[in-house]
Amino acid sequence: MLFDSLRQMLSEKGYQRRDMTWYSHSRELIRVLELAPTVSRNKVWFRLGIALRALDGVQDPTVWDMVRPLRCRATHPQIEDCAVSVRLQRLVDNRADFERVCDFTDPTISHANSLPQILQVVSRVAMPFLESFNSLEDVRVFVHSDRARLCTIREPAKAILSLI
Protein backbone atom coordinates (compact mmCIF):
# COMPACT_ATOMS: atom_id res chain seq x y z
CA MET A 1 0.00 0.00 0.00
CA LEU A 2 2.81 2.44 0.87
CA PHE A 3 4.73 1.50 -2.26
CA ASP A 4 1.69 2.01 -4.52
CA SER A 5 0.89 5.37 -2.96
CA LEU A 6 4.50 6.52 -3.35
CA ARG A 7 4.59 5.28 -6.93
CA GLN A 8 1.50 7.29 -7.80
CA MET A 9 2.67 10.46 -6.02
CA LEU A 10 6.13 10.40 -7.54
CA SER A 11 5.05 9.48 -11.07
CA GLU A 12 2.66 12.47 -11.01
CA LYS A 13 5.73 14.63 -10.29
CA GLY A 14 7.62 13.13 -13.24
CA TYR A 15 9.80 10.68 -11.31
CA GLN A 16 10.66 7.37 -12.95
CA ARG A 17 11.08 4.20 -10.93
CA ARG A 18 13.54 1.36 -10.96
CA ASP A 19 13.09 -1.20 -8.18
CA MET A 20 12.60 0.77 -4.95
CA THR A 21 14.24 3.95 -6.23
CA TRP A 22 12.74 6.91 -8.08
CA TYR A 23 14.69 9.30 -10.33
CA SER A 24 14.08 12.75 -11.73
CA HIS A 25 16.58 13.76 -14.42
CA SER A 26 17.74 17.21 -15.42
CA ARG A 27 20.62 18.34 -17.64
CA GLU A 28 23.14 18.60 -14.79
CA LEU A 29 21.87 16.28 -12.08
CA ILE A 30 19.62 13.42 -11.06
CA ARG A 31 17.35 13.62 -8.01
CA VAL A 32 17.06 10.27 -6.21
CA LEU A 33 14.50 9.05 -3.67
CA GLU A 34 14.97 5.55 -2.32
CA LEU A 35 12.51 3.56 -0.25
CA ALA A 36 14.72 1.26 1.82
CA PRO A 37 12.74 -1.33 3.75
CA THR A 38 14.50 -3.50 6.31
CA VAL A 39 15.06 -7.14 5.37
CA SER A 40 11.91 -8.17 7.22
CA ARG A 41 10.01 -5.23 5.61
CA ASN A 42 8.64 -4.24 9.05
CA LYS A 43 10.32 -0.85 8.97
CA VAL A 44 11.13 1.58 6.17
CA TRP A 45 13.75 4.25 5.66
CA PHE A 46 13.83 6.90 3.00
CA ARG A 47 17.08 8.12 1.53
CA LEU A 48 17.42 11.17 -0.69
CA GLY A 49 20.27 12.02 -3.01
CA ILE A 50 21.52 14.33 -5.70
CA ALA A 51 23.76 12.75 -8.32
CA LEU A 52 25.89 15.04 -10.47
CA ARG A 53 26.29 14.26 -14.15
CA ALA A 54 29.71 15.92 -13.90
CA LEU A 55 30.81 12.89 -11.85
CA ASP A 56 29.78 10.32 -14.49
CA GLY A 57 33.34 9.83 -15.73
CA VAL A 58 35.06 9.96 -12.35
CA GLN A 59 36.52 6.66 -11.22
CA ASP A 60 35.26 6.50 -7.65
CA PRO A 61 33.89 3.00 -7.09
CA THR A 62 31.25 2.28 -4.50
CA VAL A 63 30.05 -1.06 -3.17
CA TRP A 64 27.52 -1.16 -6.01
CA ASP A 65 30.30 -1.38 -8.60
CA MET A 66 31.05 -4.89 -7.32
CA VAL A 67 27.48 -6.11 -7.69
CA ARG A 68 26.55 -7.92 -10.89
CA PRO A 69 24.95 -7.05 -13.19
CA LEU A 70 26.47 -3.59 -13.18
CA ARG A 71 23.99 -0.76 -13.24
CA CYS A 72 24.45 2.50 -15.10
CA ARG A 73 25.53 5.19 -12.66
CA ALA A 74 24.79 7.85 -15.30
CA THR A 75 21.09 6.99 -15.48
CA HIS A 76 20.27 5.04 -12.30
CA PRO A 77 22.66 6.06 -9.53
CA GLN A 78 22.43 4.45 -6.13
CA ILE A 79 22.37 6.66 -3.05
CA GLU A 80 26.05 5.81 -2.51
CA ASP A 81 26.81 7.36 -5.92
CA CYS A 82 25.15 10.65 -5.07
CA ALA A 83 27.17 13.78 -4.44
CA VAL A 84 24.77 14.73 -1.65
CA SER A 85 22.75 12.19 0.32
CA VAL A 86 20.69 12.13 3.48
CA ARG A 87 18.14 10.01 5.28
CA LEU A 88 14.77 11.72 5.20
CA GLN A 89 14.50 11.15 8.96
CA ARG A 90 17.34 13.66 9.46
CA LEU A 91 15.36 16.42 7.72
CA VAL A 92 12.07 16.14 9.60
CA ASP A 93 11.31 18.32 12.62
CA ASN A 94 10.27 15.45 14.87
CA ARG A 95 12.53 12.56 13.93
CA ALA A 96 11.28 10.22 16.65
CA ASP A 97 7.63 10.55 15.57
CA PHE A 98 8.51 9.94 11.93
CA GLU A 99 10.63 6.91 12.77
CA ARG A 100 7.77 5.53 14.85
CA VAL A 101 5.22 5.76 11.99
CA CYS A 102 7.78 4.06 9.70
CA ASP A 103 8.07 1.16 12.17
CA PHE A 104 5.27 -1.27 11.32
CA THR A 105 6.09 -3.49 14.30
CA ASP A 106 5.09 -0.82 16.81
CA PRO A 107 1.76 -2.00 18.30
CA THR A 108 0.97 1.48 19.64
CA ILE A 109 0.69 2.93 16.12
CA SER A 110 -2.31 2.55 13.81
CA HIS A 111 -0.74 1.48 10.55
CA ALA A 112 -3.77 2.72 8.65
CA ASN A 113 -2.93 6.19 9.97
CA SER A 114 0.78 5.79 9.24
CA LEU A 115 0.40 5.90 5.47
CA PRO A 116 -1.02 9.46 5.24
CA GLN A 117 1.59 10.68 7.73
CA ILE A 118 4.45 9.13 5.75
CA LEU A 119 3.12 10.51 2.47
CA GLN A 120 2.73 13.95 4.04
CA VAL A 121 6.40 13.97 5.10
CA VAL A 122 7.50 12.81 1.64
CA SER A 123 5.37 15.54 0.07
CA ARG A 124 6.27 18.37 2.47
CA VAL A 125 9.90 17.55 3.27
CA ALA A 126 11.48 15.15 0.77
CA MET A 127 10.06 16.63 -2.42
CA PRO A 128 10.90 20.27 -1.61
CA PHE A 129 14.42 19.19 -0.60
CA LEU A 130 14.96 17.32 -3.87
CA GLU A 131 13.27 19.93 -6.04
CA SER A 132 15.45 22.70 -4.58
CA PHE A 133 18.30 21.30 -6.70
CA ASN A 134 18.06 22.28 -10.35
CA SER A 135 21.69 22.95 -11.27
CA LEU A 136 25.29 22.41 -10.21
CA GLU A 137 25.20 25.92 -8.78
CA ASP A 138 22.30 24.95 -6.48
CA VAL A 139 24.33 21.99 -5.22
CA ARG A 140 27.47 24.12 -4.78
CA VAL A 141 25.57 26.71 -2.72
CA PHE A 142 23.96 23.98 -0.62
CA VAL A 143 27.25 22.19 0.08
CA HIS A 144 28.64 25.43 1.53
CA SER A 145 25.55 26.10 3.66
CA ASP A 146 24.77 25.15 7.25
CA ARG A 147 22.05 22.75 6.04
CA ALA A 148 24.69 20.53 4.45
CA ARG A 149 25.90 19.37 7.87
CA LEU A 150 22.94 16.96 7.96
CA CYS A 151 24.05 15.32 4.72
CA THR A 152 26.84 13.15 3.42
CA ILE A 153 28.89 14.93 0.75
CA ARG A 154 31.13 12.68 -1.35
CA GLU A 155 34.74 13.74 -1.76
CA PRO A 156 34.75 13.76 -5.60
CA ALA A 157 31.73 16.07 -5.48
CA LYS A 158 33.55 18.47 -3.16
CA ALA A 159 36.42 18.62 -5.64
CA ILE A 160 34.19 19.31 -8.64
CA LEU A 161 32.03 21.81 -6.79
CA SER A 162 35.09 23.76 -5.63
CA LEU A 163 35.90 24.40 -9.31
CA ILE A 164 32.54 26.01 -10.03
Secondary structure, DSSP 8 states (H G I E B T S, - for coil): -HHHHHHHHHHHTT-EEETTEEEEE-SSEEEEEEEEE-TTSSBEEEEEEEEEGGGTT-----GGGGSSS---TTTS--GGG-SEEEEGGGTSS-HHHHHHHTBTT-TTS-HHHHHHHHHHHIIIIIHHHHHT--SHHHHHHHHTSGGGGGSEE-HHHHHHHHT-
